[in-house]
């Protein structure tokens, strides 16, 4: 069964290799690798973010209003064609509390939906509800692919609390898209040897985890993959101006 709705607190941390090696044994003592990480192997993810030509969505997320929302297409195949299985994900965040609604689609169905207004057919009432919510979000907006983010992920879930999730991402690289292929910007999102840790919990942080994060000098901070890519691209453009 595919879980289509999430509502949880998200905390993000940047860490180096030494911190990761110290943290992993603690995580594995209380958590298990998910089905996509047999024997602790990472898997590949690509997120395709949509925005207006004026980047109104990412600009809105950059404002310190406490509320953020975005739309992306997530897929796990290194190649994308019309039949590639994907998830169309609509994310909202208020403070630290994040919500995500996702619907399974093919890449072709997603393109028809977002570019031509053709809603994918489904018999599932939850999926229909998600499509309606996305329709409200995109209404009045001219959306186009704005950025593509690639990375590898290690994911774990709580042994006693399956709603507890920990994901560790590495090799994060973004492409700021442009109609002109020669103008596509490719930007690394982490320093060499860096990792992005996300702790996702339905409520309070587990008692066994908080002291370890403090001992390793890991402190929660804001980090949006698309937002970070857009900011770095803007800095690069300003330096070249």
N, CA, C and O of each residue as an XYZ file, in Angstrom:
964
protein
N       0.847     -1.198      0.000
C       0.000      0.000      0.000
C       0.884      1.251      0.000
O       1.825      1.350      0.788
N       0.577      2.205     -0.887
C       1.349      3.430     -1.003
C       0.773      4.476     -0.052
O      -0.408      4.813     -0.126
N       1.615      4.982      0.834
C       1.179      6.044      1.732
C       1.161      7.355      0.953
O       2.168      7.745      0.363
N       0.006      8.040      0.951
C      -0.152      9.206      0.096
C      -0.192     10.529      0.856
O      -0.080     11.594      0.248
N      -0.349     10.474      2.166
C      -0.430     11.707      2.956
C       0.498     11.613      4.152
O       0.536     10.594      4.842
N       1.248     12.686      4.395
C       2.181     12.744      5.507
C       1.956     14.055      6.258
O       1.701     15.096      5.651
N       2.051     13.993      7.566
C       1.998     15.202      8.388
C       2.948     14.985      9.544
O       2.671     14.174     10.427
N       4.062     15.694      9.556
C       5.104     15.404     10.542
C       6.016     16.616     10.693
O       6.017     17.527      9.865
N       6.780     16.599     11.761
C       7.786     17.629     12.003
C       9.080     17.210     11.320
O       9.492     16.052     11.397
N       9.705     18.152     10.662
C      10.943     17.868      9.936
C      12.070     18.724     10.483
O      11.942     19.941     10.610
N      13.173     18.070     10.802
C      14.367     18.784     11.257
C      15.543     18.352     10.394
O      15.739     17.164     10.137
N      16.320     19.331      9.951
C      17.392     19.058      9.008
C      18.736     19.461      9.605
O      18.842     20.444     10.337
N      19.769     18.666      9.269
C      21.104     18.867      9.818
C      22.127     18.636      8.712
O      21.980     17.717      7.906
N      23.158     19.464      8.676
C      24.294     19.250      7.791
C      25.406     18.601      8.599
O      25.742     19.076      9.684
N      25.982     17.518      8.080
C      27.016     16.818      8.827
C      28.120     16.350      7.899
O      27.948     16.246      6.685
N      29.268     16.070      8.520
C      30.408     15.581      7.754
C      30.539     14.068      7.931
O      29.733     13.441      8.618
N      31.560     13.495      7.307
C      31.720     12.041      7.328
C      31.950     11.515      8.740
O      31.398     10.477      9.107
N      32.752     12.211      9.533
C      33.039     11.758     10.894
C      31.761     11.760     11.737
O      31.518     10.830     12.507
N      30.956     12.799     11.589
C      29.701     12.863     12.348
C      28.749     11.750     11.901
O      28.061     11.149     12.727
N      28.714     11.481     10.606
C      27.854     10.411     10.107
C      28.284      9.053     10.658
O      27.443      8.256     11.075
N      29.579      8.792     10.661
C      30.064      7.503     11.159
C      29.778      7.325     12.646
O      29.589      6.201     13.111
N      29.745      8.425     13.391
C      29.412      8.333     14.814
C      27.907      8.176     15.028
O      27.481      7.539     15.991
N      27.110      8.747     14.142
C      25.657      8.724     14.311
C      25.026      7.421     13.831
O      24.069      6.941     14.437
N      25.547      6.846     12.756
C      24.907      5.678     12.158
C      24.715      4.506     13.129
O      23.631      3.921     13.137
N      25.701      4.133     13.940
C      25.480      3.022     14.875
C      24.323      3.280     15.844
O      23.610      2.352     16.226
N      24.143      4.524     16.234
C      23.037      4.868     17.140
C      21.705      4.713     16.411
O      20.748      4.161     16.954
N      21.658      5.203     15.186
C      20.428      5.060     14.409
C      20.093      3.584     14.192
O      18.940      3.179     14.336
N      21.098      2.785     13.847
C      20.840      1.368     13.556
C      20.454      0.584     14.804
O      19.856     -0.486     14.695
N      20.783      1.094     15.982
C      20.386      0.423     17.220
C      18.895      0.577     17.486
O      18.314     -0.224     18.219
N      18.268      1.592     16.904
C      16.850      1.867     17.160
C      15.996      1.854     15.895
O      14.770      1.929     15.971
N      16.643      1.760     14.735
C      15.921      1.880     13.471
C      16.367      0.793     12.500
O      17.416      0.174     12.679
N      15.562      0.573     11.480
C      15.890     -0.394     10.429
C      15.928      0.322      9.085
O      15.230      1.316      8.883
N      16.751     -0.190      8.164
C      16.772      0.357      6.810
C      15.449      0.041      6.125
O      14.868     -1.022      6.341
N      14.975      0.971      5.297
C      13.716      0.686      4.610
C      13.963     -0.268      3.442
O      15.100     -0.653      3.166
N      12.881     -0.639      2.766
C      12.956     -1.688      1.747
C      13.835     -1.304      0.564
O      14.313     -2.183     -0.154
N      14.058      0.002      0.344
C      14.865      0.443     -0.787
C      16.358      0.476     -0.467
O      17.172      0.796     -1.334
N      16.722      0.143      0.786
C      18.119      0.211      1.210
C      18.596     -1.142      1.739
O      19.007     -1.228      2.896
N      18.553     -2.189      0.934
C      19.028     -3.486      1.425
C      20.498     -3.422      1.815
O      21.331     -2.914      1.064
N      20.803     -3.944      2.994
C      22.188     -3.954      3.502
C      22.774     -2.547      3.619
O      23.991     -2.371      3.571
N      21.914     -1.557      3.772
C      22.404     -0.199      3.967
C      22.924      0.476      2.717
O      23.717      1.413      2.806
N      22.490      0.016      1.542
C      22.916      0.643      0.296
C      22.005      1.831     -0.034
O      20.803      1.797      0.229
N      22.588      2.867     -0.605
C      21.808      4.051     -0.970
C      21.057      3.811     -2.280
O      21.394      2.910     -3.049
N      20.044      4.624     -2.517
C      19.335      4.574     -3.788
C      19.231      5.982     -4.355
O      19.386      6.970     -3.636
N      18.967      6.057     -5.653
C      18.996      7.334     -6.370
C      17.608      7.954     -6.443
O      16.616      7.258     -6.657
N      17.548      9.275     -6.261
C      16.301     10.031     -6.359
C      16.533     11.248     -7.253
O      17.593     11.873     -7.207
N      15.542     11.570     -8.054
C      15.544     12.825     -8.800
C      14.239     13.543     -8.523
O      13.163     12.956     -8.644
N      14.330     14.808     -8.152
C      13.166     15.658     -7.920
C      13.135     16.748     -8.986
O      14.107     17.482     -9.164
N      12.019     16.849     -9.690
C      11.831     17.891    -10.689
C      10.845     18.915    -10.118
O       9.672     18.602     -9.912
N      11.321     20.133     -9.864
C      10.502     21.170     -9.244
C       9.879     22.062    -10.319
O      10.493     22.354    -11.345
N       8.645     22.482    -10.052
C       7.921     23.345    -10.975
C       7.754     24.729    -10.355
O       7.563     24.873     -9.148
N       7.830     25.737    -11.214
C       7.687     27.112    -10.754
C       7.194     27.956    -11.918
O       7.119     27.487    -13.054
N       6.859     29.205    -11.622
C       6.469     30.142    -12.674
C       7.723     30.684    -13.355
O       8.821     30.545    -12.815
N       7.580     31.302    -14.538
C       8.753     31.895    -15.194
C       9.473     32.918    -14.322
O      10.683     33.099    -14.455
N       8.740     33.592    -13.426
C       9.359     34.562    -12.523
C       9.790     33.981    -11.200
O      10.164     34.720    -10.289
N       9.744     32.641    -11.078
C      10.168     31.937     -9.857
C       9.398     32.412     -8.619
O       9.975     32.598     -7.547
N       8.095     32.604     -8.788
C       7.282     33.115     -7.686
C       7.203     32.138     -6.516
O       7.141     32.562     -5.362
N       7.205     30.843     -6.797
C       7.053     29.857     -5.722
C       8.292     29.831     -4.839
O       8.182     29.895     -3.614
N       9.470     29.738     -5.448
C      10.685     29.678     -4.631
C      10.946     31.024     -3.950
O      11.490     31.055     -2.846
N      10.573     32.116     -4.578
C      10.718     33.426     -3.938
C       9.815     33.516     -2.705
O      10.208     34.066     -1.677
N       8.602     32.970     -2.822
C       7.702     32.966     -1.684
C       8.230     32.122     -0.543
O       8.064     32.478      0.623
N       8.870     30.998     -0.872
C       9.444     30.141      0.167
C      10.609     30.823      0.875
O      10.880     30.539      2.042
N      11.305     31.730      0.167
C      12.453     32.414      0.757
C      12.042     33.483      1.761
O      12.851     33.907      2.586
N      10.794     33.914      1.692
C      10.319     34.916      2.642
C      10.117     34.285      4.014
O       9.684     33.136      4.111
N      10.423     35.020      5.064
C      10.311     34.497      6.426
C       8.877     34.629      6.938
O       8.624     35.313      7.930
N       7.951     33.974      6.257
C       6.543     34.030      6.661
C       6.139     32.838      7.518
O       5.084     32.854      8.152
N       6.980     31.798      7.537
C       6.653     30.594      8.281
C       5.837     29.599      7.483
O       5.672     28.456      7.908
N       5.308     30.022      6.303
C       4.516     29.123      5.466
C       5.188     28.955      4.115
O       5.594     29.930      3.483
N       5.300     27.691      3.675
C       5.930     27.406      2.390
C       5.126     26.323      1.680
O       4.520     25.462      2.318
N       5.130     26.377      0.368
C       4.491     25.333     -0.416
C       5.239     25.191     -1.741
O       5.803     26.155     -2.260
N       5.232     23.980     -2.270
C       5.928     23.736     -3.525
C       5.358     22.481     -4.178
O       4.656     21.694     -3.543
N       5.672     22.316     -5.444
C       5.192     21.178     -6.223
C       6.379     20.555     -6.942
O       7.199     21.256     -7.537
N       6.461     19.226     -6.880
C       7.570     18.551     -7.538
C       7.119     17.197     -8.062
O       6.094     16.655     -7.647
N       7.904     16.671     -8.977
C       7.719     15.326     -9.513
C       8.935     14.511     -9.093
O      10.068     14.865     -9.421
N       8.702     13.425     -8.370
C       9.813     12.600     -7.875
C       9.833     11.273     -8.631
O       8.801     10.632     -8.829
N      11.041     10.880     -9.048
C      11.175      9.575     -9.691
C      12.498      8.941     -9.295
O      13.420      9.621     -8.845
N      12.575      7.628     -9.468
C      13.703      6.854     -8.967
C      14.499      6.197    -10.088
O      15.458      5.472     -9.824
N      14.118      6.439    -11.311
C      14.827      5.894    -12.451
C      15.822      6.916    -12.978
O      15.527      8.111    -12.981
N      16.998      6.473    -13.426
C      17.959      7.439    -13.989
C      17.496      8.021    -15.320
O      18.040      9.021    -15.788
N      16.485      7.390    -15.933
C      15.983      7.871    -17.220
C      14.504      8.221    -17.077
O      13.761      7.550    -16.361
N      14.090      9.275    -17.764
C      12.709      9.735    -17.682
C      12.086      9.712    -19.064
O      12.567     10.371    -19.986
N      10.998      8.939    -19.204
C      10.198      8.973    -20.423
C       8.734      8.999    -20.025
O       8.417      9.027    -18.836
N       7.840      8.990    -20.996
C       6.421      9.169    -20.703
C       5.862      8.097    -19.777
O       4.900      8.350    -19.051
N       6.454      6.900    -19.793
C       5.928      5.793    -18.994
C       6.625      5.615    -17.647
O       6.290      4.695    -16.900
N       7.583      6.474    -17.328
C       8.319      6.340    -16.077
C       7.387      6.537    -14.876
O       6.701      7.556    -14.802
N       7.347      5.582    -13.930
C       6.525      5.773    -12.728
C       7.104      6.888    -11.864
O       8.311      6.939    -11.628
N       6.236      7.778    -11.396
C       6.649      8.926    -10.596
C       5.648      9.165     -9.469
O       4.608      8.513     -9.387
N       5.987     10.107     -8.614
C       5.050     10.637     -7.634
C       4.957     12.144     -7.850
O       5.970     12.843     -7.864
N       3.741     12.631     -8.016
C       3.508     14.070     -8.052
C       3.232     14.502     -6.616
O       2.260     14.058     -6.004
N       4.096     15.376     -6.078
C       4.058     15.693     -4.653
C       3.805     17.178     -4.427
O       4.504     18.038     -4.963
N       2.790     17.453     -3.622
C       2.470     18.816     -3.217
C       2.825     18.944     -1.743
O       2.273     18.237     -0.900
N       3.754     19.852     -1.438
C       4.258     19.996     -0.077
C       3.851     21.345      0.508
O       3.910     22.377     -0.160
N       3.436     21.308      1.772
C       3.145     22.522      2.531
C       3.873     22.423      3.870
O       4.003     21.343      4.446
N       4.341     23.568      4.349
C       5.050     23.580      5.617
C       4.709     24.845      6.384
O       4.785     25.952      5.850
N       4.335     24.666      7.632
C       4.063     25.788      8.532
C       4.976     25.630      9.734
O       4.780     24.738     10.560
N       5.974     26.497      9.830
C       6.974     26.339     10.876
C       7.760     25.058     10.649
O       8.302     24.841      9.566
N       7.823     24.208     11.670
C       8.514     22.928     11.558
C       7.591     21.797     11.121
O       8.055     20.696     10.825
N       6.284     22.063     11.077
C       5.314     21.025     10.740
C       5.110     20.982      9.228
O       4.638     21.942      8.619
N       5.473     19.858      8.646
C       5.364     19.713      7.203
C       4.275     18.730      6.821
O       4.036     17.747      7.522
N       3.626     18.999      5.718
C       2.623     18.103      5.175
C       2.939     17.802      3.726
O       3.382     18.679      2.985
N       2.715     16.570      3.322
C       2.984     16.193      1.934
C       1.845     15.310      1.437
O       1.412     14.379      2.116
N       1.376     15.626      0.241
C       0.361     14.825     -0.428
C       0.963     14.366     -1.745
O       1.466     15.184     -2.515
N       0.918     13.077     -2.010
C       1.541     12.602     -3.237
C       0.639     11.605     -3.955
O      -0.060     10.809     -3.328
N       0.670     11.666     -5.273
C      -0.158     10.806     -6.099
C       0.719     10.080     -7.113
O       1.564     10.709     -7.751
N       0.538      8.780     -7.275
C       1.311      8.052     -8.279
C       0.838      8.392     -9.685
O      -0.358      8.338     -9.970
N       1.763      8.738    -10.553
C       1.466      9.077    -11.945
C       2.627      8.588    -12.806
O       3.689      8.240    -12.290
N       2.420      8.564    -14.108
C       3.543      8.434    -15.023
C       4.032      9.836    -15.383
O       3.323     10.820    -15.172
N       5.229      9.921    -15.920
C       5.753     11.236    -16.307
C       4.877     11.876    -17.374
O       4.694     13.093    -17.378
N       4.334     11.064    -18.281
C       3.450     11.591    -19.306
C       2.163     12.153    -18.732
O       1.696     13.205    -19.167
N       1.580     11.458    -17.752
C       0.365     11.952    -17.098
C       0.638     13.263    -16.362
O      -0.188     14.176    -16.386
N       1.795     13.354    -15.711
C       2.148     14.581    -14.993
C       2.279     15.753    -15.955
O       1.812     16.853    -15.658
N       2.912     15.528    -17.107
C       3.069     16.597    -18.092
C       1.707     17.051    -18.622
O       1.456     18.249    -18.752
N       0.830     16.094    -18.927
C      -0.504     16.444    -19.416
C      -1.285     17.229    -18.369
O      -2.009     18.169    -18.698
N      -1.134     16.842    -17.121
C      -1.860     17.495    -16.029
C      -1.375     18.925    -15.820
O      -2.178     19.857    -15.774
N      -0.070     19.095    -15.695
C       0.487     20.393    -15.336
C       0.555     21.361    -16.514
O       0.440     22.573    -16.333
N       0.738     20.830    -17.708
C       0.915     21.707    -18.873
C      -0.364     21.877    -19.691
O      -0.537     22.884    -20.377
N      -1.258     20.890    -19.617
C      -2.454     20.941    -20.465
C      -3.748     20.856    -19.674
O      -4.833     20.940    -20.249
N      -3.644     20.689    -18.357
C      -4.839     20.639    -17.532
C      -5.619     19.343    -17.610
O      -6.775     19.298    -17.192
N      -5.011     18.278    -18.140
C      -5.687     16.986    -18.267
C      -5.449     16.186    -16.993
O      -4.332     15.731    -16.745
N      -6.487     16.011    -16.186
C      -6.348     15.315    -14.906
C      -6.227     13.817    -15.150
O      -7.058     13.251    -15.860
N      -5.215     13.156    -14.583
C      -5.072     11.708    -14.761
C      -6.301     10.957    -14.251
O      -6.914     11.352    -13.259
N      -6.644      9.895    -14.925
C      -7.781      9.083    -14.511
C      -7.388      8.181    -13.352
O      -6.297      7.611    -13.332
N      -8.272      8.061    -12.408
C      -8.031      7.184    -11.268
C      -9.356      6.795    -10.641
O     -10.316      7.566    -10.663
N      -9.402      5.601    -10.086
C     -10.585      5.127     -9.363
C     -10.441      5.347     -7.866
O     -11.381      5.121     -7.104
N      -9.262      5.788     -7.448
C      -8.997      5.946     -6.023
C      -9.473      7.321     -5.547
O      -9.012      8.334     -6.072
N     -10.381      7.385     -4.567
C     -10.896      8.695     -4.122
C      -9.836      9.577     -3.481
O      -9.896     10.799     -3.616
N      -8.864      8.986     -2.785
C      -7.801      9.784     -2.170
C      -6.946     10.444     -3.255
O      -6.591     11.618     -3.148
N      -6.625      9.685     -4.288
C      -5.829     10.250     -5.376
C      -6.593     11.359     -6.086
O      -6.004     12.381     -6.438
N      -7.887     11.178     -6.302
C      -8.696     12.239     -6.918
C      -8.688     13.496     -6.055
O      -8.625     14.611     -6.574
N      -8.752     13.317     -4.751
C      -8.722     14.453     -3.834
C      -7.394     15.198     -3.926
O      -7.362     16.427     -3.878
N      -6.300     14.450     -4.059
C      -4.977     15.073     -4.180
C      -4.868     15.846     -5.488
O      -4.323     16.950     -5.512
N      -5.377     15.280     -6.566
C      -5.359     15.997     -7.846
C      -6.149     17.301     -7.747
O      -5.734     18.320     -8.298
N      -7.283     17.274     -7.049
C      -8.086     18.486     -6.877
C      -7.313     19.536     -6.087
O      -7.351     20.721     -6.416
N      -6.606     19.091     -5.032
C      -5.812     20.021     -4.229
C      -4.702     20.646     -5.068
O      -4.431     21.842     -4.953
N      -4.064     19.844     -5.906
C      -3.007     20.366     -6.771
C      -3.585     21.333     -7.799
O      -2.957     22.338     -8.134
N      -4.781     21.028     -8.298
C      -5.428     21.943     -9.237
C      -5.627     23.324     -8.620
O      -5.405     24.339     -9.280
N      -6.043     23.363     -7.361
C      -6.221     24.643     -6.676
C      -4.890     25.383     -6.553
O      -4.834     26.604     -6.696
N      -3.821     24.632     -6.285
C      -2.505     25.252     -6.122
C      -2.008     25.861     -7.427
O      -1.447     26.957     -7.424
N      -2.208     25.162     -8.539
C      -1.655     25.634     -9.812
C      -2.607     26.576    -10.548
O      -2.223     27.170    -11.556
N      -3.842     26.723    -10.061
C      -4.811     27.581    -10.735
C      -4.284     29.018    -10.856
O      -3.876     29.621     -9.864
N      -4.295     29.548    -12.061
C      -3.826     30.906    -12.293
C      -2.329     31.034    -12.422
O      -1.817     32.134    -12.633
N      -1.617     29.932    -12.298
C      -0.154     29.954    -12.421
C       0.269     29.247    -13.716
O      -0.245     28.181    -14.055
N       1.199     29.856    -14.418
C       1.808     29.218    -15.569
C       3.069     28.513    -15.072
O       4.095     29.153    -14.841
N       2.987     27.190    -14.909
C       4.102     26.446    -14.337
C       4.964     25.823    -15.429
O       4.487     25.484    -16.512
N       6.233     25.687    -15.111
C       7.174     25.031    -16.004
C       8.257     24.372    -15.154
O       8.479     24.781    -14.015
N       8.938     23.351    -15.695
C      10.056     22.759    -14.948
C      11.116     23.814    -14.657
O      11.596     24.489    -15.568
N      11.479     23.952    -13.382
C      12.388     25.025    -12.979
C      13.735     24.507    -12.507
O      14.757     25.151    -12.745
N      13.759     23.367    -11.849
C      15.016     22.834    -11.325
C      14.898     21.329    -11.176
O      13.829     20.789    -10.895
N      16.017     20.679    -11.371
C      16.092     19.225    -11.204
C      17.196     18.945    -10.183
O      18.314     19.442    -10.319
N      16.878     18.154     -9.168
C      17.836     17.858     -8.104
C      18.070     16.351     -8.049
O      17.129     15.566     -7.939
N      19.343     15.964     -8.128
C      19.723     14.554     -8.056
C      20.459     14.304     -6.741
O      21.211     15.156     -6.268
N      20.233     13.121     -6.154
C      20.979     12.742     -4.957
C      20.802     11.265     -4.673
O      19.953     10.593     -5.258
N      21.627     10.780     -3.760
C      21.521      9.401     -3.294
C      21.094      9.429     -1.835
O      21.523     10.289     -1.066
N      20.233      8.465     -1.459
C      19.604      8.496     -0.135
C      19.746      7.169      0.594
O      19.634      6.092      0.010
N      19.997      7.289      1.887
C      19.918      6.180      2.822
C      18.750      6.486      3.749
O      18.709      7.558      4.353
N      17.803      5.566      3.872
C      16.584      5.836      4.635
C      16.367      4.769      5.700
O      16.570      3.579      5.456
N      15.950      5.213      6.886
C      15.661      4.310      7.999
C      14.320      4.691      8.614
O      13.873      5.834      8.511
N      13.681      3.704      9.263
C      12.445      3.969      9.988
C      12.533      3.358     11.382
O      13.266      2.393     11.603
N      11.780      3.929     12.316
C      11.858      3.502     13.702
C      11.354      2.083     13.918
O      10.312      1.692     13.393
N      12.097      1.332     14.686
C      11.703     -0.052     14.968
C      10.443     -0.097     15.829
O       9.559     -0.921     15.594
N      10.361      0.773     16.809
C       9.195      0.826     17.689
C       8.183      1.884     17.253
O       7.030      1.863     17.683
N       8.616      2.800     16.406
C       7.732      3.873     15.919
C       7.974      4.034     14.419
O       8.812      4.840     14.016
N       7.248      3.273     13.584
C       7.489      3.329     12.132
C       7.313      4.716     11.531
O       7.838      4.998     10.454
N       6.563      5.600     12.232
C       6.383      6.955     11.707
C       7.653      7.795     11.814
O       7.781      8.825     11.152
N       8.592      7.350     12.651
C       9.883      8.027     12.755
C      10.726      7.669     11.540
O      10.926      6.491     11.242
N      11.217      8.680     10.844
C      12.033      8.458      9.657
C      13.325      9.263      9.766
O      13.342     10.381     10.281
N      14.388      8.673      9.273
C      15.661      9.377      9.145
C      16.170      9.136      7.730
O      16.278      7.990      7.294
N      16.478     10.193      7.023
C      17.050     10.061      5.692
C      18.384     10.788      5.652
O      18.534     11.869      6.221
N      19.346     10.184      4.976
C      20.688     10.760      4.841
C      20.979     10.865      3.355
O      21.074      9.854      2.659
N      21.120     12.091      2.871
C      21.332     12.336      1.446
C      22.766     12.765      1.184
O      23.363     13.506      1.965
N      23.302     12.290      0.080
C      24.660     12.680     -0.318
C      24.675     12.917     -1.825
O      23.717     12.606     -2.533
N      25.776     13.469     -2.289
C      25.970     13.758     -3.721
C      24.835     14.594     -4.288
O      24.363     14.335     -5.395
N      24.395     15.598     -3.531
C      23.319     16.473     -3.993
C      23.824     17.415     -5.074
O      24.799     18.141     -4.879
N      23.149     17.394     -6.210
C      23.514     18.274     -7.318
C      22.234     18.769     -7.975
O      21.312     17.987     -8.204
N      22.170     20.049     -8.277
C      20.978     20.639     -8.871
C      21.283     21.177    -10.253
O      22.412     21.557    -10.561
N      20.256     21.200    -11.071
C      20.318     21.836    -12.375
C      19.194     22.870    -12.438
O      18.019     22.518    -12.340
N      19.550     24.130    -12.598
C      18.568     25.182    -12.810
C      18.253     25.186    -14.300
O      19.129     25.451    -15.123
N      17.002     24.891    -14.647
C      16.643     24.621    -16.029
C      16.376     25.899    -16.805
O      16.001     26.927    -16.241
N      16.577     25.808    -18.106
C      16.366     26.925    -19.021
C      15.944     26.352    -20.371
O      16.379     25.259    -20.734
N      15.103     27.070    -21.125
C      14.752     26.594    -22.476
C      15.978     26.415    -23.362
O      15.970     25.615    -24.297
N      17.037     27.172    -23.057
C      18.281     27.063    -23.815
C      19.216     26.104    -23.078
O      19.703     26.444    -22.000
N      19.480     24.912    -23.630
C      20.323     23.932    -22.937
C      21.688     24.475    -22.525
O      22.250     24.031    -21.524
N      22.226     25.425    -23.280
C      23.548     25.960    -22.950
C      23.514     26.845    -21.715
O      24.563     27.166    -21.158
N      22.310     27.248    -21.272
C      22.182     28.118    -20.110
C      21.812     27.363    -18.835
O      21.615     27.983    -17.790
N      21.716     26.045    -18.905
C      21.405     25.255    -17.715
C      22.579     25.330    -16.731
O      23.722     25.059    -17.100
N      22.290     25.696    -15.487
C      23.324     25.804    -14.460
C      23.349     24.526    -13.628
O      22.307     24.068    -13.160
N      24.529     23.953    -13.444
C      24.693     22.760    -12.617
C      25.432     23.159    -11.349
O      26.536     23.701    -11.400
N      24.802     22.879    -10.208
C      25.299     23.420     -8.949
C      25.335     22.324     -7.884
O      24.301     21.712     -7.615
N      26.496     22.055     -7.265
C      26.526     21.149     -6.109
C      25.891     21.838     -4.910
O      26.118     23.026     -4.681
N      25.094     21.093     -4.142
C      24.363     21.681     -3.017
C      25.017     21.422     -1.670
O      24.604     21.997     -0.663
N      26.029     20.567     -1.637
C      26.751     20.299     -0.398
C      28.246     20.409     -0.658
O      28.714     20.207     -1.779
N      28.977     20.729      0.383
C      30.431     20.697      0.264
C      30.890     19.255      0.080
O      30.186     18.318      0.457
N      32.067     19.086     -0.498
C      32.593     17.738     -0.721
C      32.683     16.989      0.615
O      33.229     17.508      1.588
N      32.149     15.780      0.650
C      32.155     14.994      1.876
C      31.032     15.341      2.833
O      31.012     14.859      3.966
N      30.084     16.181      2.390
C      28.982     16.588      3.252
C      27.739     15.742      3.051
O      27.563     15.103      2.013
N      26.875     15.749      4.067
C      25.628     14.980      4.043
C      24.502     15.844      4.600
O      24.723     16.746      5.407
N      23.295     15.541      4.147
C      22.104     16.186      4.676
C      21.274     15.135      5.407
O      20.815     14.161      4.811
N      21.092     15.349      6.700
C      20.281     14.460      7.532
C      18.921     15.110      7.773
O      18.843     16.282      8.142
N      17.857     14.349      7.563
C      16.507     14.820      7.879
C      15.880     13.844      8.872
O      15.826     12.640      8.623
N      15.415     14.367      9.982
C      14.675     13.595     10.974
C      13.209     13.996     10.856
O      12.869     15.173     10.972
N      12.353     13.020     10.627
C      10.925     13.285     10.438
C      10.161     12.524     11.515
O      10.208     11.295     11.578
N       9.464     13.265     12.353
C       8.789     12.661     13.501
C       7.347     13.154     13.569
O       7.065     14.294     13.201
N       6.423     12.297     14.040
C       5.030     12.736     14.182
C       4.817     13.675     15.355
O       3.817     14.391     15.402
N       5.754     13.680     16.311
C       5.622     14.532     17.494
C       6.986     14.947     18.011
O       7.788     15.520     17.274
N       7.250     14.657     19.284
C       8.521     15.050     19.896
C       9.665     14.166     19.405
O       9.456     13.023     18.996
N      10.870     14.715     19.453
C      12.071     13.970     19.103
C      12.265     12.836     20.116
O      12.088     13.062     21.313
N      12.622     11.628     19.678
C      12.854     10.525     20.615
C      13.923     10.860     21.656
O      14.903     11.541     21.354
N      13.726     10.378     22.872
C      14.656     10.687     23.961
C      16.051     10.146     23.697
O      17.035     10.736     24.144
N      16.154      9.047     22.988
C      17.470      8.464     22.729
C      18.257      9.228     21.666
O      19.474      9.076     21.568
N      17.564     10.052     20.865
C      18.224     10.703     19.734
C      18.733     12.106     20.050
O      19.817     12.480     19.602
N      17.979     12.877     20.802
C      18.369     14.272     21.068
C      19.760     14.409     21.678
O      20.535     15.241     21.205
N      20.124     13.620     22.723
C      21.464     13.781     23.314
C      22.592     13.488     22.324
O      23.645     14.125     22.363
N      22.362     12.519     21.439
C      23.401     12.167     20.468
C      23.634     13.324     19.495
O      24.778     13.648     19.175
N      22.566     13.934     19.034
C      22.710     15.073     18.125
C      23.466     16.207     18.796
O      24.304     16.854     18.168
N      23.179     16.449     20.053
C      23.889     17.510     20.793
C      25.362     17.167     20.960
O      26.222     18.028     20.776
N      25.663     15.918     21.307
C      27.055     15.503     21.501
C      27.872     15.658     20.224
O      29.067     15.951     20.271
N      27.218     15.459     19.089
C      27.914     15.575     17.805
C      27.868     16.999     17.245
O      28.300     17.250     16.120
N      27.335     17.926     18.051
C      27.239     19.340     17.657
C      26.427     19.492     16.368
O      26.783     20.262     15.476
N      25.329     18.736     16.296
C      24.419     18.835     15.167
C      23.189     19.620     15.607
O      22.504     19.239     16.557
N      22.921     20.703     14.918
C      21.819     21.571     15.289
C      20.928     21.799     14.072
O      21.412     22.015     12.961
N      19.632     21.748     14.302
C      18.657     21.871     13.231
C      18.800     23.213     12.520
O      19.027     24.245     13.150
N      18.665     23.178     11.206
C      18.755     24.394     10.418
C      17.871     24.278      9.187
O      17.496     23.178      8.781
N      17.543     25.408      8.603
C      16.710     25.419      7.407
C      17.542     25.001      6.196
O      18.660     25.475      5.993
N      16.968     24.106      5.402
C      17.664     23.692      4.183
C      16.639     23.161      3.185
O      16.079     22.081      3.373
N      16.403     23.921      2.133
C      15.522     23.501      1.048
C      16.373     23.217     -0.175
O      17.159     24.068     -0.591
N      16.231     22.040     -0.755
C      17.068     21.686     -1.903
C      16.831     22.648     -3.056
O      17.783     23.184     -3.624
N      15.576     22.868     -3.403
C      15.276     23.794     -4.506
C      15.629     25.222     -4.115
O      16.214     25.957     -4.912
N      15.278     25.623     -2.893
C      15.600     26.972     -2.448
C      17.096     27.228     -2.440
O      17.550     28.290     -2.866
N      17.866     26.257     -1.955
C      19.317     26.389     -1.925
C      19.885     26.483     -3.345
O      20.780     27.287     -3.605
N      19.369     25.668     -4.252
C      19.843     25.701     -5.635
C      19.580     27.057     -6.272
O      20.440     27.598     -6.968
N      18.402     27.602     -6.039
C      18.041     28.899     -6.622
C      18.916     30.009     -6.041
O      19.363     30.889     -6.776
N      19.165     29.977     -4.731
C      20.004     31.000     -4.109
C      21.431     30.947     -4.647
O      22.023     31.986     -4.939
N      21.985     29.744     -4.779
C      23.348     29.614     -5.299
C      23.429     30.049     -6.758
O      24.421     30.643     -7.182
N      22.388     29.752     -7.518
C      22.365     30.189     -8.912
C      22.329     31.709     -9.008
O      23.010     32.295     -9.850
N      21.537     32.348     -8.152
C      21.475     33.806     -8.143
C      22.825     34.409     -7.767
O      23.249     35.399     -8.363
N      23.497     33.822     -6.788
C      24.823     34.314     -6.394
C      25.813     34.191     -7.542
O      26.598     35.103     -7.796
N      25.771     33.077     -8.221
C      26.680     32.879     -9.351
C      26.415     33.904    -10.444
O      27.355     34.458    -11.012
N      25.157     34.159    -10.742
C      24.816     35.129    -11.776
C      25.250     36.539    -11.385
O      25.713     37.306    -12.229
N      25.098     36.881    -10.100
C      25.509     38.214     -9.650
C      27.023     38.382     -9.749
O      27.503     39.457    -10.108
N      27.777     37.332     -9.435
C      29.232     37.402     -9.498
C      29.720     37.538    -10.935
O      30.757     38.148    -11.196
N      28.952     36.957    -11.871
C      29.368     36.997    -13.271
C      28.895     38.256    -13.974
O      29.322     38.550    -15.090
N      27.998     39.008    -13.310
C      27.440     40.230    -13.943
C      28.504     41.327    -14.036
O      28.224     42.417    -14.535
